[in-house]
């Protein structure tokens, strides 16, 4: 029965999200309903001491990364740097390789610290125009964008600054450069298999005479590629962010050592020493510093393009960052509650019986992906 309660709670949350309801609202409902069916008296204590603790802890650690990533992506968009990069990629890569163009542009932007959610909206108008010009079915475009933005640059390539790669560093006390060889091998596999599949689908569809399509919805306006910034200038903030991320990952432990303590003698308002374990935050600090430098460079080199829309653009970026962070934090809180239920222990104990550690880890992560708290499961 306890196992069924866990499955029911997760199924309810996934259904609510799929139907478009707010995860922030329905995540605690799903978690506390599971607690109610397990021990009604524990509902309030679990909400305060587990769900909210997990949720607030996640926001404390990762909200700055969400925020800076969203702002960086927005200033890249407002400065027309993203349009310049896409136009250059289309110009220098043969248009017949449409899928490769879109994957390359998305990968460049996401690996250059632009939030993957921002990349989708920045690339979509150009991708749609390119698919229309090449008469390739538009329905294949989401796959190309997802391959470039949501796969190998999200959590496989070494030192990718995306939040999905940064979150585990706090728990495993590693950096974004953990397992670089495996990351490169995995990324290569994803790229080769993904592009091969996309090309197969493109050839199959075009062999049947299927074109771009008609009566389509959400068609973007035609993209004008005139008066765009120099591509070298446009890519400079991405390169700076990548180099700074690498450098800060190396330098921060050297500057601070293993631990850093803020003593009351330095800040009189601190009544007790505050000690930070540097290993748990080095990857987060490195990404935050890199994003800040990228934002500053964009503003210094393209302020005339950005200034008129900067206020409205940053408001939209902050709103998006808040929504993304709170959604994820709510799911993290659900994961903390689910992990405390008896039914979760049944699954955990069953997975522990797999002897090979690599196979155990692979099956455990894959099996428990339905649980929002993937870090705890690992």
C-alpha positions in Angstrom: 0.0 0.0 0.0 2.8 2.4 0.9 4.3 1.9 -2.6 1.0 2.6 -4.3 0.7 5.9 -2.3 4.1 7.0 -3.6 3.1 6.2 -7.2 -0.2 7.9 -6.8 1.3 11.1 -5.5 3.8 11.3 -8.4 1.2 10.4 -11.0 -1.1 13.1 -9.6 1.7 15.7 -9.9 2.7 14.7 -13.4 -1.0 14.8 -14.5 -1.4 18.2 -13.0 1.7 19.5 -14.8 0.6 17.9 -18.1 -2.8 19.5 -17.9 -1.2 22.9 -17.4 -1.8 23.5 -13.7 0.8 25.3 -11.6 3.4 23.0 -10.2 4.0 25.5 -7.4 0.4 25.0 -6.3 0.0 21.3 -6.8 3.4 20.1 -5.7 2.6 20.5 -2.0 -0.9 19.1 -2.5 0.6 15.9 -4.0 3.2 15.6 -1.3 0.9 16.3 1.6 -1.8 14.0 0.3 0.7 11.2 0.3 1.6 12.0 3.9 -2.1 12.2 4.8 -2.7 8.7 3.6 0.4 7.5 5.5 0.1 9.4 8.8 -2.5 12.2 9.0 -1.0 13.7 12.2 2.3 14.3 10.3 0.9 16.5 7.6 1.7 19.9 9.2 5.1 18.9 10.6 6.2 17.4 7.3 5.1 20.5 5.4 7.1 22.9 7.7 10.1 20.8 8.4 10.6 18.8 5.2 8.8 20.3 2.2 9.5 24.0 3.0 13.0 23.3 4.2 13.9 21.6 1.0 12.1 24.2 -1.1 13.8 27.2 0.6 17.2 25.4 0.6 17.0 25.0 -3.2 16.1 28.6 -3.7 18.9 29.8 -1.5 21.5 27.8 -3.4 20.3 28.1 -7.0 18.1 31.1 -7.5 21.0 33.4 -8.4 22.1 31.0 -11.2 18.5 31.0 -12.6 18.3 34.8 -12.3 21.7 35.6 -13.8 21.2 33.1 -16.6 17.9 34.6 -17.5 19.3 38.2 -17.5 22.3 37.1 -19.6 20.0 35.5 -22.1 17.8 38.5 -22.2 20.6 41.0 -22.8 22.0 38.7 -25.5 18.6 38.8 -27.1 18.1 42.6 -26.7 21.5 43.3 -28.2 20.7 41.3 -31.3 23.7 39.2 -30.6 21.7 35.9 -30.7 20.3 36.9 -34.1 23.8 37.7 -35.4 25.1 34.3 -34.3 22.2 32.5 -35.9 22.6 34.5 -39.2 26.4 33.8 -39.2 25.8 30.1 -38.7 23.3 30.0 -41.6 25.7 31.9 -43.8 28.8 29.7 -43.0 27.1 26.3 -42.8 25.4 24.9 -46.0 21.7 25.5 -45.9 21.2 21.9 -46.9 22.3 20.9 -43.5 19.5 22.7 -41.7 19.4 20.4 -38.8 23.1 20.7 -38.2 22.8 24.5 -38.3 20.0 24.6 -35.7 21.8 22.1 -33.4 25.1 24.0 -33.7 23.5 27.4 -32.9 21.5 26.1 -29.9 24.6 24.3 -28.6 26.8 27.4 -28.9 24.3 29.5 -27.0 23.6 27.1 -24.2 27.3 26.2 -23.8 28.0 29.9 -23.8 25.8 30.3 -20.6 22.5 31.4 -22.2 19.6 29.7 -20.4 18.3 26.8 -22.5 14.7 28.2 -22.1 15.8 31.5 -23.5 17.6 29.8 -26.4 14.4 28.2 -27.6 12.6 31.5 -28.0 15.7 33.2 -29.5 16.4 30.5 -32.1 12.8 29.6 -33.1 12.1 32.5 -35.6 15.3 31.8 -37.4 14.8 28.0 -37.4 11.2 28.4 -38.7 12.5 30.7 -41.6 15.3 28.3 -42.4 13.0 25.3 -42.5 10.5 27.3 -44.6 13.2 28.3 -47.2 14.4 24.7 -47.4 10.8 23.3 -47.5 11.5 20.9 -44.6 8.5 19.9 -42.5 8.2 22.3 -39.6 7.1 19.5 -37.3 10.7 18.3 -37.3 12.1 21.6 -36.0 11.4 21.0 -32.2 13.6 17.9 -32.4 16.6 19.9 -33.7 16.1 22.6 -31.2 15.8 20.1 -28.3 18.9 18.2 -29.5 21.0 21.4 -29.5 19.6 22.9 -26.3 18.3 20.1 -24.1 20.8 17.3 -24.4 24.6 17.3 -24.5 25.1 21.0 -23.6 22.6 20.7 -20.8 24.4 18.1 -18.7 27.0 16.1 -20.7 29.7 18.4 -22.0 32.4 19.2 -19.4 31.8 22.6 -17.6 28.5 23.3 -19.2 27.0 26.2 -17.1 23.4 25.0 -17.3 21.7 24.5 -14.0 21.1 20.8 -14.6 24.9 20.4 -14.6 25.5 22.7 -11.6 23.0 21.4 -9.1 24.7 18.0 -8.6 28.0 19.6 -7.7 26.7 20.8 -4.4 25.8 17.2 -3.4 28.8 15.4 -4.8 31.2 18.2 -4.0 32.6 18.3 -7.5 32.9 21.0 -10.2 31.3 21.3 -13.6 34.4 19.5 -15.0 33.7 16.2 -13.3 34.2 13.2 -15.5 35.4 15.1 -18.6 36.2 12.1 -20.7 32.9 10.4 -20.1 31.2 13.7 -20.8 32.8 14.1 -24.2 32.1 10.5 -25.1 28.5 10.8 -24.1 28.1 14.1 -25.9 29.6 12.7 -29.1 27.2 9.7 -28.9 24.2 12.0 -28.4 25.2 14.3 -31.3 25.9 11.5 -33.8 22.8 9.5 -33.0 20.6 12.6 -32.7 21.7 14.2 -36.0 21.5 10.8 -37.8 17.9 10.4 -36.6 16.9 13.9 -37.6 18.4 13.5 -41.0 16.7 10.1 -41.5 13.3 11.7 -40.6 14.0 14.7 -42.9 14.8 12.4 -45.9 11.8 10.2 -45.1 9.4 13.1 -44.9 10.7 14.8 -48.1 10.7 11.6 -50.0 7.0 11.4 -49.4 6.6 14.9 -50.8 5.9 16.5 -47.4 6.9 20.2 -47.3 7.1 22.9 -44.7 3.4 22.7 -44.1 0.3 24.9 -44.4 -2.3 26.3 -42.0 0.4 26.3 -39.2 0.0 28.1 -35.9 2.4 30.3 -34.0 4.2 31.3 -37.2 6.9 33.9 -36.4 7.4 37.1 -38.3 10.0 37.0 -41.1 13.5 37.6 -39.8 15.4 40.5 -41.1 19.2 39.9 -41.1 20.3 43.4 -41.9 22.1 45.8 -39.5 23.1 43.0 -37.2 26.2 43.2 -34.9 29.4 41.7 -36.1 29.3 37.9 -35.3 32.8 38.2 -33.7 31.4 40.8 -31.3 28.2 38.8 -30.7 30.1 35.6 -29.7 32.6 37.4 -27.4 30.3 37.4 -24.3 29.7 33.7 -24.7 33.5 33.0 -25.0 34.1 35.3 -22.0 31.5 33.4 -19.9 33.0 30.1 -20.9 36.6 31.1 -20.2 35.6 32.8 -16.9 33.7 29.8 -15.7 36.7 27.6 -16.3 39.1 30.1 -14.7 37.0 30.7 -11.6 36.5 27.0 -11.1 40.3 26.8 -10.7 40.9 30.0 -8.9 38.2 30.1 -6.2 39.5 27.1 -4.2 43.0 28.7 -4.4 41.7 32.0 -3.1 39.5 30.7 -0.3 41.0 27.3 0.6 38.9 24.4 1.8 36.8 26.6 4.1 36.2 30.3 4.6 35.0 31.7 7.9 33.4 35.2 8.4 34.3 36.1 12.0 32.3 38.5 14.2 35.5 40.7 14.4 35.1 41.4 10.6 31.3 41.8 10.6 30.1 42.9 14.0 26.5 42.1 13.2 27.5 38.4 12.8 27.2 37.0 16.4 28.8 33.7 15.6 31.4 32.6 13.0 29.9 31.7 9.6 31.8 29.0 7.8 31.3 28.0 4.2 32.7 24.8 2.7 34.1 25.9 -0.6 33.8 22.6 -2.4 30.0 22.7 -2.1 29.7 26.1 -3.8 32.7 26.5 -6.1 30.8 25.5 -9.2 27.9 27.8 -8.3 30.1 30.8 -7.6 32.1 30.2 -10.8 28.9 30.2 -13.0 27.6 33.2 -11.2 30.8 35.1 -11.7 31.0 34.1 -15.4 27.4 35.2 -16.0 28.0 38.6 -14.4 31.1 39.2 -16.6 29.1 38.2 -19.7 26.3 40.6 -18.8 28.8 43.4 -18.2 30.5 42.8 -21.5 27.2 42.9 -23.4 26.2 46.1 -21.7 29.6 47.7 -22.5 29.6 46.7 -26.1 25.9 47.1 -27.0 24.3 49.5 -24.5 22.8 51.6 -27.3 20.9 48.6 -28.6 19.8 47.4 -25.1 19.0 50.6 -23.2 15.5 51.3 -24.5 14.2 47.8 -23.8 16.5 47.0 -20.8 13.9 47.8 -18.0 11.1 45.8 -19.6 13.4 43.0 -20.7 15.0 42.5 -17.3 11.6 42.5 -15.6 10.5 39.7 -18.0 13.8 37.9 -17.3 13.3 38.1 -13.5 9.7 36.9 -13.8 10.9 33.9 -15.8 13.7 33.1 -13.4 11.3 33.3 -10.5 8.8 31.0 -12.1 11.5 28.4 -13.2 13.2 28.5 -9.8 10.0 28.1 -7.8 8.7 25.4 -10.0 11.9 23.4 -9.6 12.1 24.2 -5.9 8.5 22.9 -5.4 9.4 19.7 -7.1 12.5 19.4 -4.9 10.3 19.8 -1.9 8.0 17.0 -3.2 11.1 14.8 -3.6 12.1 15.4 0.0 8.7 14.3 1.2 8.5 11.3 -1.1 12.0 10.2 -0.1 10.8 10.1 3.5 7.8 7.9 2.9 7.8 4.1 3.5 7.0 3.4 -0.1 10.1 5.1 -1.3 12.2 2.9 0.9 10.8 -0.2 -0.8 12.0 1.0 -4.2 15.3 2.2 -2.8 16.0 -1.2 -1.0 15.1 -3.1 -4.2 17.6 -1.0 -6.3 20.3 -1.5 -3.7 20.3 -5.3 -4.5 21.9 -4.7 -7.9 25.5 -5.6 -7.3 27.3 -3.7 -10.1 27.7 -0.1 -9.0 27.6 1.3 -12.6 24.6 -0.7 -13.5 23.0 0.2 -10.1 23.5 3.9 -10.7 22.2 3.8 -14.2 19.0 1.8 -13.3 18.5 3.8 -10.1 18.6 7.2 -11.8 16.4 6.0 -14.7 13.9 4.4 -12.4 13.6 7.3 -10.0 13.4 10.0 -12.6 9.7 10.3 -11.9 10.7 11.6 -8.5 11.5 15.3 -8.6 14.2 14.9 -6.0 16.7 13.2 -8.3 19.7 14.4 -6.3 18.6 12.7 -3.1 17.8 9.5 -5.0 21.4 9.4 -6.4 
